Amino acid sequence: MVVGLNLMFGVVQIIHFFYGQLMMVGLYLIYVFTIWCHIPIIFSCFLTIIITLNVFVQVSVVERLLNAELINQFLAMAGVMIILENLCLAIFGTDYKGIPINLPVSHIGELYFTTANLLAFLGSLVVVGLLYIFLNRTYTGLAIRAVAQDKEVAGFVGINMKAIYVVTMAVGGALAGIVSAFFVPIYSVHPHFGGSFTLLSFVIVVLGGMGNIPGGFIAALIIGVVTTVVSTLLNPEIGTIVSYLIFLIVILIRPQGLLGAKTSV
């Protein structure tokens, strides 16, 4: 989620306020395809990733907000967030929906961990690696990086800005679908499931540096490890408090984030 948010902000320069709700919709789609339509879960995940490509939202909502005031962007994105949450509430109700997947608990010595979390971690490394190759070894990826670095110059050399925006939003949407697939064996979903993940993802994005994908990945790793260790040693509430304290301390000392570049006015 952090990589997707950073990618979209770095290129499109818009804060995707309902990104967590898009991931929530992905979980519901996997549930519908698997439980209601009896489609094998692997194919359900692929279908969900295709649907969450998000091109429709890019054309109908985001494109119209590119030159809008920041407050208007926030309000429009918040409106889409509320629509998605209430739509899921009307269709599925307040009950938790999940797909029963029993994966074993693995251990190394006295260290125990769930296979689902391990698969999600390894899968995220693979996805980030593939995204790195895409951004550094393909023409489209290099065009995306060029737009992120300097939109004006990118336009001068013939890069189709509108097409790059659509591709970037599609990649970000696909990443939300991939997160949904990784979350299936870990979480059950409810209509307000995405909000907490959106907030935490924004915190990590700012902590790593807005628009900086490696910084976001490092910040996500730091927050994830610290939260897990403190939650295990003390309790989950303290783990959450410590993670946000780290964010506040870093932002007070280094406002541009861990790997963000300083900007001059």
Residue pairs with C-beta under 8 A, 6 or more apart in sequence:
1 19
1 20
1 23
1 175
1 176
1 179
1 197
1 198
1 201
2 201
2 204
2 205
2 208
2 216
2 217
2 219
2 220
3 127
3 128
3 131
3 175
3 213
3 216
3 217
4 16
4 19
4 171
4 172
4 173
4 175
4 176
4 179
5 15
5 16
5 19
5 172
5 201
5 202
5 205
5 216
6 205
6 208
6 210
6 211
6 212
6 213
6 215
6 216
7 131
7 144
7 168
7 171
7 172
7 175
7 213
8 14
8 16
8 168
8 169
8 172
9 15
9 16
9 205
9 210
9 211
10 148
10 210
10 211
10 212
10 213
11 144
11 147
11 148
11 164
11 165
11 168
12 62
12 66
12 165
12 168
12 169
13 66
14 62
14 65
14 66
14 73
15 73
15 74
15 77
15 202
16 22
16 77
16 172
17 73
17 74
17 77
17 78
17 80
17 81
17 198
18 77
18 78
18 80
18 81
18 84
18 194
18 198
19 172
19 176
19 194
19 198
19 201
20 193
20 194
20 195
20 196
20 197
20 198
20 199
20 201
21 80
21 81
21 84
21 85
21 194
21 195
21 198
22 52
22 54
22 84
22 173
22 176
22 194
23 176
23 177
23 179
23 180
23 183
23 194
23 197
24 84
24 85
24 88
24 180
24 189
24 191
24 193
24 194
25 52
25 84
25 88
25 180
26 48
26 49
26 51
26 52
26 176
26 177
26 179
26 180
26 181
27 97
27 180
27 183
27 184
27 187
27 189
27 193
28 88
28 91
28 92
28 97
28 189
29 44
29 47
29 48
29 51
29 52
29 180
30 41
30 44
30 45
30 48
30 99
30 180
30 181
30 184
31 97
31 98
31 99
31 189
33 39
33 43
33 44
33 47
33 48
34 40
34 41
34 44
34 99
35 97
35 99
37 44
39 47
41 99
41 101
41 184
45 177
45 180
45 181
45 184
48 177
48 180
48 181
49 174
49 177
49 178
49 181
50 174
50 177
51 177
52 173
52 174
52 176
52 177
52 180
53 170
53 173
53 174
53 177
54 169
54 170
54 172
54 173
54 174
54 176
55 166
55 169
55 170
55 173
57 80
57 169
57 173
58 165
58 166
58 169
58 170
59 166
61 76
61 77
61 80
62 165
62 169
63 162
63 165
65 72
65 73
65 76
65 77
66 165
68 76
81 195
81 198
84 194
85 191
85 192
85 194
85 195
86 191
88 191
89 191
92 191
94 190
94 191
95 190
96 188
96 189
96 190
97 188
97 189
97 190
98 187
98 188
98 189
99 184
99 185
101 116
101 184
101 185
103 114
103 115
103 116
103 119
103 185
104 115
105 112
105 113
105 114
105 115
106 112
106 113
106 114
106 115
106 118
107 113
114 186
116 185
116 186
117 186
119 182
119 185
120 182
120 183
120 186
123 178
123 182
124 182
127 175
127 178
128 217
131 171
131 175
131 213
133 141
134 140
134 141
134 171
135 141
135 142
135 144
135 145
135 213
136 142
136 145
140 164
140 167
143 154
143 159
143 164
144 164
144 167
144 168
146 153
146 154
146 157
146 159
147 154
147 159
147 161
147 164
147 168
148 211
151 161
154 161
154 164
155 161
187 193
200 223
200 243
203 223
203 243
203 244
203 247
204 216
204 219
204 220
204 223
205 216
205 219
206 247
206 251
206 257
207 215
207 219
207 222
207 223
207 246
207 247
207 250
207 251
207 257
207 258
208 214
208 215
208 216
208 217
208 218
208 219
208 220
208 257
208 258
208 259
208 260
209 215
209 216
209 256
209 257
209 258
209 259
209 260
209 261
210 256
210 257
210 260
211 260
212 257
212 259
212 260
212 261
214 259
215 257
215 258
215 259
215 260
218 258
218 259
219 257
219 258
222 246
223 243
223 246
223 247
226 239
226 242
226 243
226 246
227 239
227 240
227 242
227 243
228 239
229 239
230 238
230 239
230 242
230 243
231 238
231 239
231 240
250 257
250 258
251 257
254 260
256 262
256 263
